[in-house]
């Protein structure tokens, strides 16, 4: 699967299934979503969410998102060259 389709599927699952039930309570945390099963894990540390999801779904294809943000990570403009 190409990167664009993978990202689109991850975002669609988040918008359709998760946003309404997790965004207010977990804003700023990470959600790891298995795009095949649509199962997910939430944690303040992305590695913890990913590890727990991988334990349940060893062959998972994980889309990672920071809850309440368009991006999992961003870089401050002050560090641009």
PyMOL commands that set and color helices and strands:
alter all, ss='L'
color gray80, all
select helices_A, chain A and resi 3-26+46-56+77-79
alter helices_A, ss='H'
color red, helices_A
select strands_A, chain A and resi 30-34+40-43+62-66
alter strands_A, ss='S'
color yellow, strands_A
deselect
rebuild
show_as cartoon
